[in-house]
Amino acid sequence: MNYDDLMGRFHQTLRIAARNDAMLMVMDTLIKIAELLIEKRDKERAVEILTFVLCYPMRPETRARA
């Protein structure tokens, strides 16, 4: 699957998760987006996303992934 397809799926997942107040899924998806951005060498955007994720209260396992 290519970058654009993955980002499209991640954005769709974010919309569904946000609509259902599934914040754990939102945070996990944001981490996956940041990982993809790092692979694409867009580290600045990845850091912005991870900074947001790290400021949100979450499970220790999710924080460790971020």
C-alpha positions as CSV (number, residue, x, y, z in Angstrom):
1,M,0.0,0.0,0.0
2,N,1.4,3.4,-0.9
3,Y,1.8,6.5,1.3
4,D,-1.4,8.3,0.0
5,D,-3.5,5.2,0.5
6,L,-2.2,4.8,4.1
7,M,-2.7,8.4,4.9
8,G,-6.3,8.3,3.5
9,R,-7.1,5.3,5.7
10,F,-5.5,6.9,8.8
11,H,-7.6,10.1,8.2
12,Q,-10.8,8.0,7.8
13,T,-9.9,6.2,11.0
14,L,-9.4,9.5,12.8
15,R,-12.8,10.8,11.7
16,I,-14.6,7.7,12.8
17,A,-12.7,7.6,16.2
18,A,-13.3,11.3,16.9
19,R,-17.0,11.0,16.0
20,N,-17.3,8.2,18.5
21,D,-15.1,9.8,21.2
22,A,-12.6,6.9,21.0
23,M,-9.6,8.9,22.1
24,L,-7.4,5.9,22.5
25,M,-7.9,5.0,18.9
26,V,-7.3,8.7,17.9
27,M,-4.0,8.7,19.8
28,D,-2.9,5.3,18.4
29,T,-3.7,6.5,14.9
30,L,-1.8,9.7,15.3
31,I,1.2,7.7,16.4
32,K,0.9,5.5,13.3
33,I,0.7,8.7,11.2
34,A,3.9,10.0,12.9
35,E,5.7,6.7,12.2
36,L,4.8,7.0,8.6
37,L,5.9,10.6,8.4
38,I,9.3,9.6,9.9
39,E,9.6,6.9,7.2
40,K,8.9,9.6,4.6
41,R,11.6,11.8,6.3
42,D,9.0,14.4,7.4
43,K,10.4,14.5,10.9
44,E,9.2,18.0,11.7
45,R,5.5,17.1,11.2
46,A,6.0,13.8,13.1
47,V,7.4,15.7,16.1
48,E,4.4,18.1,16.0
49,I,2.0,15.2,16.1
50,L,4.0,13.3,18.8
51,T,4.2,16.4,20.9
52,F,0.4,16.7,20.8
53,V,0.0,13.0,21.7
54,L,2.5,13.1,24.6
55,C,0.5,16.1,26.1
56,Y,-2.7,14.0,26.2
57,P,-3.3,11.7,29.2
58,M,-3.1,8.1,28.1
59,R,-2.2,4.6,28.9
60,P,1.5,4.0,29.8
61,E,1.8,1.6,26.8
62,T,0.6,4.2,24.4
63,R,2.9,6.8,25.9
64,A,5.9,4.5,25.5
65,R,5.1,3.9,21.8
66,A,5.0,7.7,21.2
